[in-house]
Amino acid sequence: MIIIFISITGFAFLISYLFSKRITTELNTFSDFLSHAATSNELLDKTKLNLLEFISLANTTNDMIIKRKQAEDKNISLLQMDKLKDEFLANTSHELRTPLHGIIGLAESLREGVAGELSAIAKTNLTMIVSSGKRLSTLVNDILDFSKLKHKELKLQLKPVSLREIVEILLFLNQPLLGKKPLQLINAIAKDLPAIYADENRLQQILYNLIGNAIKFTDSGKIEFSAKLTQSKWLEITVADTGIGIAEDKLTKIFQSFEQADGSTAREYGGTGLGLAVTEKLVELHGGKIWVKSQIGVGSQFIFTLPVAKSSAKPLQSNTQLAKELFLEEPVNIVAPVQNESSFIILIVDDEPVNIQVLINHLSLQNYTIMQASSGIEACTLIEQGAKPDLVLLDVMMPRMTGYEVAQEIRKRFLVNELPILMLTAKNQISDLITGLEVGANDYLMKPISKNELLARVKTHLELHHLNAAYSRFVPHEFLKFLKRESIVDIQLGDHLEKEMTILFSDIRDFTSLSEKMTPQDNFKFINAYLGQMEPSIAQHHGFIDKYIGDAIMALFPKEADEAVQASIDMLRTLNEYNLTRGRPGRLKFKIGIGIHTGNLMLGTIGGKNRMDGTVISDAVNLASRIEGMTKMYGATLLISEDTYMNLNDISQYAIRTVDRVTVRGKSEPVTVYEVFDGDAPHLVDLKMKTLNDFENGLIHYRQKAFSKAIPCFEQVLCTHPDDKAAQIYLNRCQHWQKVGVPDDWEGVEALDSK
């Protein structure tokens, strides 16, 4: 700033001098012109022109003087503001030290049992208080040191110091900070190296900052200290790591105050950016210099020089003053929350263990069941694996994957009213709040979080979620997603969408006769128990139930036909197990039939002003229902259409056979129908697999009108599996056509008029 001030002042004086010289010249010219005024009108005109120029130059000079004065005032103001800022930082930091020491000291003494023995949970919480206090104390010390270094108020107490011994102590003190990282701390400094001439405490501070930096940015490998003697009698010390490395364009910036290699919301590692700035100043105060070499993905080398002492160092005591006051953070473990019998599950996502513990403490008192994730990636993995919390408390600034990105991923699966997200952040800019809401957050809470505000907002959102969950029982969330509506209140009469889906239709066999033997109350209990068994199989394979029609289920699968087939197989297997629990006197076993078809359909709303309903309008639904009706005729549990068959990714993974080619009521085009029998009882699957070749050969002969060849094939099937209804049907047909003959236009297509 002083250089700028001198430059502006010198420039102003130069301009003033040039203008003054110009003015003098013009005045002389003006005098000459006046002496010849009587003899020349031309000279008079020129004199008038020069007079105007003179006035203009005078005004310009005056403006320059004013601007110079303004620049001087601004420089003085900036210097005063800079001084006030430094004084404020220094004074505030000093004032923070006293309460911080109190917090840390009292928490440590309580943890050690000064007020009596404490539970493990209480000790863990106290450890987190101590660790948080030490983090803040380190920041305060960095600010104080930075201020002293900037104003050259920090004095060194120089003496010969053993570098190897100090490094050994620091490596021991920092060992707990490795946690579970597969990381080695190596002291490769030779024992015969001479002592260095340095301030022992400040040297430890330099080394502590560098090793802390290396541990923070290195997940595996090693951190190695080494040193060598240079020709100029200086000791060159290297701290090398196998960490993430630093980008080339950041190498010169990392030593600047409040500068970090990554300052983004998603930055991997925390910190204020003061540690390396203080380190550089301390090295320079010793007369040395520091620089860094780094390669992304390989690691970094921080190299600095210090002067060699002329005499040997005294033996180092491990309890030096700075070693006592380094305030190393202590590794902390989150206390596992008690899993309450609450109907509400809350997922906490935060990379800071202390923040997670605070939230667990607050929420556990309200008997919520708590899930936790220490990163955005872990949270997304939990969701993908099927976790379904009722509310998410989501930190914004997290490594690798920000809270904004996590919210976007969650919204791909759940609507805003389906799974509420509360963002937790220390960022209080309006733009940050808007960004959070735009990516799908329902609400925002500022850190530090008020307990009462947190609990009140959580309760409100859970009540709304509970209400929306009740709505979803009548209008599925998937239905809203397809119509691109976030809430049931957004739906308008006539909203619709055309899309290819796979339709599953299932029905209980002979339900009418079953229901006649039960009271109305028992009927409802029976149907609800059965539907409750079937519903999870559909949801687990990404389908959703469009409607229940008495004992029938109509489900839609918007993604892949395989999901509908796999859901059906699961339903049949679940039913087999469910029937085992019903095998008691008075509880009859029952069977179901499932039909599946893939095709285009219209999904939308119908009704009137006061009553509307979501429904599917399509011929594909009718065909799925017709195919389900064929299951009883062919003695099959699961039949699929040719369109579904052609959309399967790999038919070899299923036990499947062609059943028939038919025309159903209401359709003129024939449809090929296939039986998938993976869901049958194991002994039936075995029988159908054994007879599969005979059945298919018989079917080929049948379609070729070679009935005499087809009959032995179907008879062989029935010999092995007498209850195979499909084989019996074909045997009867062959015998019939063999007896009466087939029409000329016969193509092996059976016309079905029944449902």
Buried (B, 14 or more C-beta within 10 A) or exposed (E): EEEEBEEBBEEBEEBBEEBEEBBEEBEEBBEEBEEEEEEEEEBBEBBEEBEEEBEEBEEEBEEBEEEBEEBBEBBEEEEEEEEEEBEEBBEEBEEBEEEBBEBBEBBBEBBEEEEEEBEEEEBBBBBBBBBBBBBBBBBBBBBBBBBBBBEEEBEBEBBBBBBBBBBBBBBEBBEEBBEEEEBEBEBEBEEEBBBBBBBBBBBBBBBBBBBBBBBBBBEEBBBBBBBEBEEEEBBBBBBBBBBBBBBEEBBEBBBEBEBBBBEEBBBBBEBBBBBBBBBBBBBEBBBBEBBBBBEEEEBBBBBBBBBBBEEEBEEBEEEBEBBEBBBBBEEBEBBEBEEBEBEBBBBBBBBBBBBBBBBBBBBBEBEBBBBBBBBBBBBBEBBEEEEEBBBBBBBBBBBEBBBBBBBEBBBEBBBBBBBBBBBBBEBEEEEBBEBBBEBBBBBBBBBEBEBEEBBEBBBEBBEBBEEBEEBBEEBBBBBBBBBEBBBBEEBEEEBBEEEEBBBBBBBBBEBEEBBEEEEEEEBEEBBEEBBEBBBEBBBEBBBBBBBBEEBBBBBBBBEBBBBBBBBBBBBBBBBBEBBEEBEEEEEEEBBBBBBBBBBEBBBBBEEEEEEBEBBBEBEBBBBBBBBBBBBBBBBBBBBBBBBBBEBBEEEEEBBBBBBBBBBBEEBEEBBBBBBBBBBBBEEBBEBBEEBBEBBBBBBEBBBEBEBEBBBBBBBBBBEEBEEBEBBBBBBEBBBEBBEEEEEEEEEBBBEBEEE
